[in-house]
Amino acid sequence: MTNIMRKKKSIEEIFTRFAEKKPQPRIELDYYSPYTLLVAVVLSAQSTDKGVNRVTPSLFAIADTPEKMVAMGEENLKKHIKTIGLFNNKARNIIKLSEALILKHNSEVPATLEELSSLPGVGRKSANVMLNSIFGQPTIAVDTHVFRVSNRIGLCKSKNPLQTEKALVEIIPEKWKPNAHHWLVLHGRYVCKARKPDCQKCLINDLCQSYNLPST
C-alpha cells in the first residue's frame, strides 16, 4: 500500500469514528437566528463559548436584530459583554457590523465568504463558521483547536490557519466536510487539548502520528 493510499484510509477511519461517536455535531454557541449566531461568533474570538453563552441570553432578550443592537448603542452593549475578553473592540465591531447589515444587506446576514468577511470583526474563520452552521455549506473553519489537532494527528503539516484550511479541504472526503470542522473542534476542546491531551481516552490514538512517535 502506498503512503497516499495509507493516508486516505487513515483519514476515512478517523472521520468514521468521529461520526460514530457524535453523528450530528453542532456549534456550542447558543443562538436562534443567523444574526444572533453572528454576534455570538464575534464575541467568541479569543474567548470561550461558555463565557459567551453566559452573557448572550440577557443581551439577545434586548437586542436580537441589527436595529435593536444599534438602538442599544455601544456603551450599553459593553455593559452586557464586559466579562468577555476584548469587549471594547467587540462592542464597537458589533455595532458597526449591525449598521452595515442594515445599510448594505437589508438587515439580513449575507451568505458569501466575501460579504461576511467584509463585516467589522468577522474574519475568514468566523465567516466559514456562519457559512457552515447557518447556510449548510461544507466549509472548514480553522480555529486554534482545528489548527492544533490537524497538525498533531497528521492530517496536514501547515504553518497557519489558511494553509490548514486549504489542506483539509483537499484531503477530507466530501461526505465528511459538512461536519469536519465541528468534530475537530470538539476533539481539540475535550480530548486533544493543547497542554495535556488525553491520549489514553482518544478514540483515534492508534491513527495519530504524534501518539505513535517512537520513544527516544
QUINOR-V767735 format. One line per field, one symbol per residue. ss: DSSP state (2 for helix, 1 for strand, 0 for the rest). A space follows every 50 residues. Layout:
BEGIN
ss: ???
END
This chain:
BEGIN
ss: 00222222222222222222200000000000022222222222000022 22222222222200022222220222222220000022222222222222 22220000000022222000000222222222200000000002222222 22200000002222222222200222222222222222220000000022 2000222000000000
END
